[in-house]
Amino acid sequence: MGTTPLHWALNCGNKKVAEILLRRGAAINLADQNGWTPLHFFGTNFSYHNLMKILFEIHNKKHQPVHLDAKNKKGDTPLHLALSSDNKKAVELLLRNGADPNLADADGSTSLHLIYERNEDDDLVEIFFKTIDAKHRPVHIDARDKSGRTPLQLAVSNLLPHVVDVLLQHGADLSNFSFPNESYFGEKFDTKNDSLDYILELASRVLTIVESLEIRGYELNRNEILTIMKYFTKHKLTDNSGLDEFWHSNEGVLSKAKKILLNPSMSLYELIRSKNKL
């Protein structure tokens, strides 16, 4: 292992030299002292998209193997790095060319875990599944990381309603699902931010997720309801001050809270208003 001219060019951001080296047959599977191959660099740098396309075009024409799933010394594949960097074009290219979506990193996180560890409730998960489905590749949708958490648990805990819904549509198993406990539910969100828009966004995300789970037959138990209540309390959603104004100025959130039944005679909204601590 050692730094090749191609590694040097990529590390310095010299795309012109890197392209010349690729076209002249530079070895693309060699790793540097940190275990990084050129694909690892491509995964983390948005501006290297065309270089990655060139690499695959050249090696597909020559029928030369590319070590798509090589791990660096930290246990990350190029796909892991692309996902963690939100590099959607690199993710799509790597998957389309055969990168394994089920490999785990040093923390036991698969590609799906990495998608749901993000704070972005965007279309990356759709790009992932669309590309995987086109390749007819199986995905371990309920894989557990070293903390025993599934992608669905991470998506719920990080308040990502859109990606939760996509994961459920693709068959995530609710029969063995446990709602995240208070130690990590919503932990990435700032409790010091008390702006109305921010609190509204959090409330909407939580309620949309609960609604998605309930539509598919999941019933929150007492402890899980308490987790949500404590989270709302932490973000001042149960404070009397301004509470009526908050709920009644946000009909969408109010409607969701009223639809979520904790038992036949009480909705989540009624519980919050009563400040009943179960």
C-alpha positions in Angstrom: 0.0 0.0 0.0 1.1 3.5 -0.8 0.2 6.8 -2.4 0.1 6.5 -6.2 0.0 9.5 -8.6 -3.7 9.0 -8.9 -4.2 9.1 -5.2 -2.1 12.3 -5.1 -4.1 13.9 -7.8 -7.4 13.1 -6.1 -6.2 14.2 -2.7 -5.1 17.5 -4.2 -8.3 18.0 -6.2 -6.5 18.0 -9.5 -9.3 16.5 -11.7 -7.4 17.2 -15.0 -4.4 15.1 -13.9 -6.6 12.4 -12.4 -8.6 12.1 -15.7 -5.3 11.8 -17.7 -4.1 9.1 -15.4 -7.3 7.1 -15.6 -7.4 7.2 -19.4 -3.7 6.0 -19.5 -4.5 3.0 -17.4 -3.7 4.0 -13.8 -4.4 1.2 -11.3 -7.8 1.9 -9.7 -7.8 -0.8 -7.1 -4.7 0.1 -5.2 -5.2 1.5 -1.7 -3.2 4.2 0.0 -1.9 4.0 3.6 -5.4 4.6 4.9 -6.9 1.9 2.8 -8.5 4.4 0.4 -8.9 3.4 -3.2 -9.8 6.1 -5.8 -13.5 5.0 -5.4 -13.3 6.1 -1.7 -12.2 9.6 -2.9 -15.0 9.7 -5.5 -17.6 8.8 -2.8 -16.8 11.8 -0.6 -16.3 14.4 -3.3 -19.3 15.7 -5.3 -17.1 17.2 -8.0 -15.6 13.8 -8.9 -18.8 12.5 -10.4 -17.5 12.7 -14.0 -14.3 11.0 -13.0 -16.2 8.1 -11.5 -18.2 7.8 -14.7 -15.0 7.7 -16.7 -13.5 5.1 -14.4 -16.5 2.8 -14.9 -16.7 3.4 -18.7 -13.0 2.5 -19.1 -13.1 -0.6 -17.0 -16.4 -1.9 -18.3 -15.0 -1.6 -21.9 -11.9 -3.5 -20.9 -13.8 -6.0 -18.7 -11.5 -5.2 -15.9 -12.7 -5.8 -12.3 -13.3 -2.9 -10.0 -13.1 -3.5 -6.2 -16.4 -1.8 -5.5 -16.6 -3.0 -1.9 -13.0 -2.5 -0.7 -12.9 -1.3 2.9 -10.6 1.3 4.2 -8.9 1.0 7.5 -11.9 2.3 9.3 -14.1 -0.3 7.7 -15.9 1.9 5.2 -16.6 1.0 1.6 -16.9 3.7 -1.1 -20.7 3.3 -0.8 -20.7 3.9 2.9 -18.7 7.1 2.4 -21.0 8.3 -0.4 -24.1 7.8 1.7 -22.5 9.5 4.8 -21.6 12.4 2.5 -25.1 12.7 0.9 -23.4 12.2 -2.4 -26.5 11.0 -4.3 -24.9 10.7 -7.7 -22.0 8.6 -6.4 -24.5 6.4 -4.5 -26.5 5.8 -7.7 -23.4 5.0 -9.8 -21.9 2.7 -7.2 -25.1 0.7 -6.8 -25.8 0.6 -10.5 -22.3 -0.9 -11.0 -22.8 -3.6 -8.4 -21.8 -2.2 -5.0 -23.1 -4.4 -2.1 -25.8 -2.5 -0.2 -25.7 -5.0 2.7 -22.1 -4.7 3.8 -21.8 -3.3 7.3 -19.2 -0.8 8.6 -17.2 -1.0 11.8 -20.4 0.0 13.8 -22.5 -2.7 12.1 -24.3 -0.1 10.0 -25.4 -1.2 6.6 -26.3 1.3 3.8 -29.8 1.6 5.1 -28.6 2.4 8.6 -26.4 5.2 7.1 -29.3 6.7 5.2 -31.5 6.8 8.3 -28.7 8.2 10.5 -28.9 11.4 8.5 -31.1 14.4 9.4 -32.3 14.8 5.8 -35.9 13.7 5.1 -35.2 13.6 1.4 -35.2 11.4 -1.7 -31.9 9.5 -1.1 -33.8 6.5 0.2 -35.9 6.5 -3.0 -32.8 6.7 -5.2 -31.4 3.8 -3.2 -34.4 1.5 -3.6 -35.0 2.5 -7.2 -31.4 1.6 -8.2 -31.5 -1.6 -6.1 -34.8 -2.7 -7.5 -33.6 -2.2 -11.1 -30.6 -4.5 -10.3 -32.9 -7.1 -8.6 -30.7 -7.2 -5.5 -31.9 -8.3 -2.1 -31.6 -5.8 0.8 -31.4 -6.8 4.4 -34.1 -4.3 5.4 -34.3 -5.3 9.0 -30.6 -5.7 9.7 -29.4 -4.7 13.2 -26.3 -2.6 13.9 -24.0 -3.2 16.9 -26.5 -1.4 19.1 -29.2 -3.7 18.0 -31.1 -1.0 16.1 -32.8 -1.5 12.8 -32.9 1.1 10.0 -36.6 1.6 10.8 -35.8 2.4 14.5 -33.1 4.9 13.4 -35.5 6.6 10.9 -38.2 6.9 13.6 -35.7 8.2 16.2 -34.3 10.8 13.8 -37.9 12.0 12.9 -37.8 11.2 9.2 -41.4 10.6 8.3 -40.9 10.4 4.5 -38.1 7.8 4.7 -40.0 5.9 7.4 -42.9 5.6 5.0 -40.7 4.5 2.1 -39.1 1.8 4.3 -42.5 0.5 5.4 -43.6 0.4 1.8 -40.6 -1.8 1.1 -41.5 -4.3 3.7 -39.8 -3.3 7.0 -41.1 -5.8 9.7 -43.3 -4.2 12.3 -44.0 -7.5 14.1 -40.6 -7.2 15.9 -40.4 -3.4 15.9 -39.9 -1.5 19.2 -40.4 2.2 19.2 -37.1 4.0 20.1 -36.8 4.7 23.8 -36.2 8.2 25.3 -32.4 7.7 25.4 -32.2 8.3 21.6 -35.6 9.3 20.4 -35.2 12.7 18.6 -31.8 13.1 20.3 -30.3 15.0 17.3 -32.7 17.9 17.6 -31.8 21.1 19.6 -33.9 21.5 22.8 -32.7 25.1 23.1 -34.4 26.2 19.9 -37.9 27.3 21.0 -39.1 29.1 17.9 -42.6 28.3 16.9 -41.7 27.1 13.4 -39.1 24.7 14.8 -41.4 23.2 17.4 -44.2 22.9 14.8 -41.8 21.0 12.5 -40.8 18.6 15.3 -44.4 18.0 16.3 -45.5 17.4 12.8 -42.7 14.9 12.2 -43.5 12.9 15.3 -47.2 12.8 14.7 -46.8 11.9 11.0 -44.5 9.0 11.9 -46.9 7.7 14.6 -49.8 8.0 12.1 -47.8 5.9 9.5 -47.1 3.2 12.1 -50.7 3.0 13.3 -52.1 2.9 9.8 -50.0 -0.3 9.3 -51.3 -1.8 12.5 -48.7 -0.9 15.0 -50.0 0.0 18.5 -48.0 2.2 20.8 -47.7 0.8 24.3 -47.7 2.8 27.6 -43.9 3.3 27.7 -43.8 4.4 24.0 -46.5 6.9 24.6 -44.6 8.2 27.6 -41.5 8.6 25.5 -43.4 10.8 23.1 -44.9 12.8 26.0 -41.5 13.4 27.5 -40.2 14.5 24.2 -43.0 17.0 23.8 -42.4 18.2 27.3 -38.7 18.7 26.6 -39.6 20.9 23.6 -42.3 22.8 25.6 -45.2 21.4 23.7 -47.1 20.7 26.9 -46.5 24.1 28.4 -49.8 26.0 29.2 -48.2 29.2 28.0 -49.3 29.7 24.4 -50.4 26.1 24.0 -53.9 26.8 22.7 -52.5 29.3 20.2 -50.0 26.8 19.0 -52.4 23.9 18.4 -55.2 26.0 16.9 -52.9 27.9 14.6 -51.6 24.6 13.2 -54.6 22.6 12.0 -52.5 19.9 10.3 -50.6 19.1 13.5 -53.8 19.4 15.5 -55.7 17.0 13.2 -52.9 14.4 13.5 -52.8 14.6 17.3 -56.6 14.1 17.5 -56.5 11.1 15.1 -53.9 9.2 17.2 -55.9 7.2 19.8 -54.1 6.1 22.9 -57.2 4.2 24.0 -60.8 4.3 22.8 -61.6 7.3 24.9 -58.5 9.4 24.7 -56.4 10.9 21.8 -52.8 12.0 22.0 -54.0 15.6 21.8 -56.2 15.2 24.8 -53.4 13.6 26.8 -51.1 16.5 26.0 -53.7 19.1 27.0 -54.4 17.3 30.2 -50.7 16.9 31.0 -51.5 13.4 32.2 -48.3 11.7 32.9 -49.8 8.2 32.6 
